[in-house]
Amino acid sequence: MRRVIILVLGCSFAFFAFHVANAELQSTGSIFNNFFGGLKWQPDALNSESEVIGNYQVVITTNPLNPKVNETTHIEFKVYNYNQGTYGDKSNYAETAVNHFTMGVRVFYNDGLVEEFLPQLHKGNTWSTDYVFHRSGNHVLKVDLYDMDKNNQVVTYIFNVPVDTIFGPIFQYILIGATVALAGTLMWVKFIMMKKKTS
């Protein structure tokens, strides 16, 4: 019975790990795109960030999950009215999409400005653009939100976007290697036990 439980746990872990690896690698055109029928699951928490300043929340998402150097990255910004409710804390709040906003974006690399999107008025609560990062490493996006503050001051939200860093591929390969090692170990243990039984 114990062997069955171990085997089921091992298979579950292997399925989960390959599931995550597929989500990480689905934009790279690898063989994992077709694994388990081409799973399309992608955890939003890994490719999105949000920040609340005052009564507004800005959410940024990137596609692909891990932007690559000299490849087009689709960046989407969303703006929400963030009302903290009667208790004034995050345990009781309501998000409402704004119907328009004015936003500008500045892209920094090693504290140097490399690109600037001038402020523009956008209808609805979403604005997206395609962008190409030309250097590997962390990029800082300073998102300026205009005309939302009571005093009409600019409110700046700061997001980090790692581009083609070494940690992404290493994490994926470690996860896959650990899964293969665990599955192999479980199979070997089962094989040894079956061999001992027949002896």
N, C-alpha and C positions, 0 to 999 in steps of 0.2 A: 504493500500500500504506500509505503514511504517513497519507493522508487517512482510510483505513478505520480505522486504529488510533486516530486522534484522534477520529473519530466514535463509535467504540465506547466509548472512555474518557469522552467527553462524555455519552453516553447513560447509562453506568453511574453517573456522578456525579449526573446529573439524577434517576435512579431512587432512588439512595441519599438524596439531599437531600429529595425528596418523601416518601420512606419515613419519614425522621426527622421531617419537618414533620407528617406524618399522625399519628405517634405523639405528638407534642407537642400537637396540636390535636384529638385524637379525642374529648375530653370537651367540646368547645365547640359541637358541633352544626354545624360548618362543612362546606363542600363537600368538604373533604379526607377526611371520614369515608368517602366513597364512592369516593375515588380509588384506583385499582388494586384495586377490589373490596372496599374497606373493610378495609384491613389493620389487624390488631389488635395488631401488635407494639408493645411498650412497654418501653424499656430500664429494668430495675429499678435500675440504678446511678444514674439521674437522679432517681428519686423515693424513694430509701431512703438511710438513713444508719445506721451502726453504730458502737458504741464498746465497747471492752473495758476493764474495770477489774477487776483481780484475776483471779478464775477465772470471771467471768461476762461475757457479751456481750449487749447490748441492741440490737435492730434496730428502727427506726421507719420506716414507709412511709406515704405519703399518697396518697389518691385523691380528686380528680384530682391529676395530676402537679404542677400549679401551683395551689395553693389561691387562691380568689378571695374578695374582700371580700363579706361578707353572703351567702355561699353555703355550703352544707353540705360539709364536708370529712370524709372517712372516714379516721381515723388508726388504724393498727394497730401494736401493740407485740409483739415476740417476745423471749423470754429463752432464752439458751443457756448451758450449762455449757461453759466454754472451757478445756480442759486442754491445756497447752503441751507435753506429752510429755516424753521423756527428755532432750532437748537444751535445754529451757527457752527456746526461741525460737519465733517465729511460723512458721518453716519446717517445724515438725513439731508439729501440733496436731490436736485432734479436737473437733468441736462436737457436743454432745448436748443435745437439748431437755430443759428441766427439766419435772418433772411438776406443779409448783405454784410460785407466787411471790406475794409481797405487794408491790404497787406503788401509788405515789401520783404525781400529775403536777401540776406548777405551770407556768402559762403566763405569761410576762413579755413586756411591750412597753415599750421605752424604759426598762428597769430597773424598771418598775412591775409588780406582780402584778395580772393582770387576771382570772385564773380559777384555781381549784384543784380537782383531783380528789382527794378524801381517799383514804388508803391502803385498799386492799381486797385480800382474798385471791382469787386466780384459779387455777382448776384448769387443768392443761395448761401450755403455754408461750406461749399467745397471749391477748392482750386487745385489744379494739378498741372505739372509740367514735366518735360523730359530733360534730363541733364546728364552730361558725361563728365565723370571724375577722371582727371588725368594723372593723379598721383595716388600711391598706396599709403594707407594710414588713416588716422582719424581726421575727419572734417567736422568743423563746427558750423552749424546753420543757425544764424541769428534771425529769428522771425519777428519782424516789427508789425505790430497791430496798431492801426491808427483809428482815431475818433471813437474809441471804446471807453476810454477813461472819462470820468466826470469833468476833469479839467482839460480834456482834449489833448492829453499828453500821449506820446508814443509808448506802448508797452512792448518790451522785448522778451521773447521766449527763446531759450537756448537749447539746441538739440545736438547730440553727437551722432555722427554717421561714420562708422568704420568702413573703409573701402579696401577690399582685397587683402585683409589682414591674414597673418599666418594662423591665427587662432581658429578661424572658420574651418579650413580644411583639416587641421590637426584634430579638432573636436570630432568631425565626421569620421575620420579614419580610425580614431581611437574607439569610437562607439561601435563601428562596424567590426573592428578587430576584437573587441571585448565580446561582442555577440557571437562571433565565429568561434572564439576560444571557449566560451561557456558551452555552446552547443556541442562542440567537439569533446569537451571534458565529460559532459553528461552522457554522450553516446559511448565514450570509451568506458566509463564506469558501468554502464548498463551491459556492455559487451563482456567485460571482465566478470561481472556477477553471473551472467548467463553461462559463461564458460565454466565457472566454478560449480554451478548447479549441475551441469552435465557431466562433470568429472567424477 
